[in-house]
Amino acid sequence: MERRELRTVLEAARVPDGYYRIEDVHEPVPTPTDFLFLRRAADGVWETGAYERGTYEVLARHPDEATACGHLMHLLV
């Protein structure tokens, strides 16, 4: 699964838009106070984590996009 597919799955599951941010695919405006995220790190790995009180906390680093998407889906559905 890639990021655009994940967005489609989360929409179908009716996960509220403000619960998550997927880099370059779903970036809610205004930025929610707290949310889960999926992003590519500077070193090329994929990260999933939580944004709370203005701070990003990485929960896991993944070798590829598919694994990261699966992890975020597991956290949200």
C-alpha positions as YAML, in Angstrom:
chain: A
units: angstrom
residues:
- id: 1
  name: MET
  ca: [0.00, 0.00, 0.00]
- id: 2
  name: GLU
  ca: [1.17, 3.52, -0.71]
- id: 3
  name: ARG
  ca: [0.13, 6.85, 0.84]
- id: 4
  name: ARG
  ca: [-2.70, 7.66, -1.59]
- id: 5
  name: GLU
  ca: [-4.19, 4.21, -1.15]
- id: 6
  name: LEU
  ca: [-3.95, 4.61, 2.62]
- id: 7
  name: ARG
  ca: [-5.85, 7.90, 2.42]
- id: 8
  name: THR
  ca: [-8.62, 6.16, 0.46]
- id: 9
  name: VAL
  ca: [-8.81, 3.33, 3.02]
- id: 10
  name: LEU
  ca: [-9.01, 5.78, 5.93]
- id: 11
  name: GLU
  ca: [-11.74, 7.79, 4.21]
- id: 12
  name: ALA
  ca: [-13.72, 4.59, 3.59]
- id: 13
  name: ALA
  ca: [-13.30, 3.64, 7.25]
- id: 14
  name: ARG
  ca: [-14.60, 7.12, 8.17]
- id: 15
  name: VAL
  ca: [-11.56, 8.05, 10.21]
- id: 16
  name: PRO
  ca: [-11.95, 11.80, 10.88]
- id: 17
  name: ASP
  ca: [-9.60, 14.00, 8.82]
- id: 18
  name: GLY
  ca: [-8.15, 15.69, 11.90]
- id: 19
  name: TYR
  ca: [-6.87, 12.43, 13.39]
- id: 20
  name: TYR
  ca: [-3.95, 12.05, 10.97]
- id: 21
  name: ARG
  ca: [-1.52, 13.71, 8.56]
- id: 22
  name: ILE
  ca: [0.04, 11.94, 5.59]
- id: 23
  name: GLU
  ca: [2.91, 13.89, 4.07]
- id: 24
  name: ASP
  ca: [2.07, 15.33, 0.63]
- id: 25
  name: VAL
  ca: [-1.29, 13.52, 0.57]
- id: 26
  name: HIS
  ca: [-3.42, 14.68, 3.50]
- id: 27
  name: GLU
  ca: [-2.41, 17.73, 5.50]
- id: 28
  name: PRO
  ca: [-5.46, 19.12, 7.33]
- id: 29
  name: VAL
  ca: [-5.89, 22.90, 7.63]
- id: 30
  name: PRO
  ca: [-5.97, 24.28, 10.19]
- id: 31
  name: THR
  ca: [-3.45, 21.96, 11.79]
- id: 32
  name: PRO
  ca: [-5.13, 19.91, 14.53]
- id: 33
  name: THR
  ca: [-3.80, 20.11, 18.08]
- id: 34
  name: ASP
  ca: [-2.97, 16.39, 18.18]
- id: 35
  name: PHE
  ca: [-2.73, 13.84, 15.36]
- id: 36
  name: LEU
  ca: [-0.90, 10.76, 14.11]
- id: 37
  name: PHE
  ca: [1.46, 11.19, 11.18]
- id: 38
  name: LEU
  ca: [3.28, 9.45, 8.35]
- id: 39
  name: ARG
  ca: [6.29, 11.16, 6.82]
- id: 40
  name: ARG
  ca: [9.59, 10.53, 5.08]
- id: 41
  name: ALA
  ca: [12.63, 11.37, 7.20]
- id: 42
  name: ALA
  ca: [15.71, 13.20, 5.92]
- id: 43
  name: ASP
  ca: [17.65, 9.91, 5.81]
- id: 44
  name: GLY
  ca: [15.03, 8.31, 3.52]
- id: 45
  name: VAL
  ca: [13.26, 6.02, 5.99]
- id: 46
  name: TRP
  ca: [9.57, 6.41, 6.74]
- id: 47
  name: GLU
  ca: [8.34, 7.47, 10.16]
- id: 48
  name: THR
  ca: [5.03, 7.12, 11.94]
- id: 49
  name: GLY
  ca: [4.28, 8.92, 15.14]
- id: 50
  name: ALA
  ca: [2.19, 11.36, 17.12]
- id: 51
  name: TYR
  ca: [2.10, 15.14, 17.18]
- id: 52
  name: GLU
  ca: [1.08, 16.45, 20.58]
- id: 53
  name: ARG
  ca: [1.37, 19.90, 22.11]
- id: 54
  name: GLY
  ca: [3.58, 21.16, 19.30]
- id: 55
  name: THR
  ca: [6.02, 18.26, 19.42]
- id: 56
  name: TYR
  ca: [6.52, 15.41, 16.95]
- id: 57
  name: GLU
  ca: [7.21, 12.05, 18.64]
- id: 58
  name: VAL
  ca: [8.35, 9.29, 16.32]
- id: 59
  name: LEU
  ca: [6.85, 5.97, 17.37]
- id: 60
  name: ALA
  ca: [8.45, 3.84, 14.65]
- id: 61
  name: ARG
  ca: [10.84, 4.03, 11.70]
- id: 62
  name: HIS
  ca: [10.13, 1.86, 8.66]
- id: 63
  name: PRO
  ca: [12.32, 0.72, 5.76]
- id: 64
  name: ASP
  ca: [9.64, 1.39, 3.15]
- id: 65
  name: GLU
  ca: [6.42, 3.28, 2.47]
- id: 66
  name: ALA
  ca: [4.21, 0.17, 2.49]
- id: 67
  name: THR
  ca: [5.28, -0.86, 5.99]
- id: 68
  name: ALA
  ca: [4.77, 2.68, 7.30]
- id: 69
  name: CYS
  ca: [1.31, 2.87, 5.73]
- id: 70
  name: GLY
  ca: [0.37, -0.44, 7.33]
- id: 71
  name: HIS
  ca: [1.50, 0.81, 10.72]
- id: 72
  name: LEU
  ca: [-0.47, 4.06, 10.51]
- id: 73
  name: MET
  ca: [-3.55, 2.15, 9.33]
- id: 74
  name: HIS
  ca: [-3.19, -0.22, 12.30]
- id: 75
  name: LEU
  ca: [-3.03, 2.77, 14.67]
- id: 76
  name: LEU
  ca: [-6.14, 4.40, 13.21]
- id: 77
  name: VAL
  ca: [-8.54, 1.60, 12.28]
...
